[in-house]
Amino acid sequence: MRKTLLCLSLAAFSAHASAQSSAQGTFKVAFIDPLSGPFAEIGELMHTHIKYAIEDINAKGGVLNGTKMELISIDNKLSPQESLIALQSAIDAGARVVFTGGSGSTAVGAMVEAANKNNERNPDKAILIVNHSSIDPELTGKRCSFWHFMTEANTAMKMKALTAFMKEKQDIKNVYLLNQNYAHGQMWAKLGKEMLSSVRQDVKFVGEDLHPIGQVKDFSPYVSKIKAAGADTVITGNWGNDLNLLVKAAADAGTNLRFINHSAGGVPGTVLAVSQAKAGQLTWVGEWHPNVENPKVTPVANGYKQRYNKSFLAPRIEMSPRMIAAAIEKAKSIDPLKIVLALEGTNYGFRTETVVEGKDLALPTECKMKRPSGA
């Protein structure tokens, strides 16, 4: 898992080096994620996180004694095919880093594979993929890449942390699995069943459903099945409006369910939906959440809120451009290969509030990374 930068607690990432003697032009980077369609709200929120960090970096002088970051933003419409078109457009425009992750593992995986091929064939136009939110373990496992960095804990790590939580909650007795019908949703259901069963043999799995991603407008039929099955807990990997509508339907049906999710706190409107329902509970795992004073995160979150009038989502997204900037300073170069080498082994995180030991989250990996010659 060498390529995963896991953030569970905040310490500032620093990589200082003397700047080059002369100012340069611009260093182009790209944002590729959904900016239209059912998940546009999340995509735009991620976009403004990246934009906020880049604007701050540039306001402070950029990198390498004056080189400014130039952001190219492309809507991939949540499509792997559109993602590949967007990636090629970014490369052709001169971008050397892509920030992505809100498109799901299929789209991100396609971009990583395309970057591998491009970088082997066109080393002078190499592109680095920085993935802040797509959490398929295979992206740092059997499909790992020298050119891909993940700044979020993966699906299995998150489920393992939540399993430790569920193990102690004896009121969790009857569990329903409701997930989006694509790789991430299928894996979330599979891991939930396997990991929880291994520590709580008394728990019963009373039902399971997969539904089309981004297409269900009314979750009441699913909630009726959950209610009829006698479930007290729902393990769901839903995100975006699919999670908001599910929570709302559960509240409208008068249920008092506990939802176990990977990153619900970052989904716009979900926490508000739960609070307005005045019933049910929502448990997720993440590196930070609002209403916790933190000397590193709070000023950034407040500044973001003031500029965009939106709630801050996740430090890992805003920190992604800053990590690239710090790696450029460390490498004294904007060459993607040198940036990757400067990033390797980097750790970042937050001041510890609660600790889950790394050894307790370690998982087998099938990574057989192919490194460029000389790297």
Buried (B, 14 or more C-beta within 10 A) or exposed (E): BEBBBBBBBBEEBEBEBEBBEEEBEBBBBBBBBBBEBBBBBBBBBBBBBBBBBBBBBBEEEBBBBBBBBBBBBBBBBBBBEBBBBBBEBBBEEBBBBBBBBBBBBBBBBBBBBBBBEBBEEEEEBBBBBBBBBBBBBBBBBEBBBBBBBBBBBBBBBBBBBBBBEBBEBEEBBBBBBBBBEBBBBBBBBBBBBEBBBEEBEEBEBBBBBBBEBBEBEEBBEBBEBBBEBEBBBBBBBBBBBBBBBBBBBBBEBEBEBBBBBBBBBBBBBBBEBBEEBEEBEBBBBBBBEBEEEBEBBBEBBEBBEEEBEBBBBBBBBBBBBBBBBBBBBBBBBBBBBBBBBBBEEBEBBBEEEEEBEEEEBEEEBEBEEEEBEEE
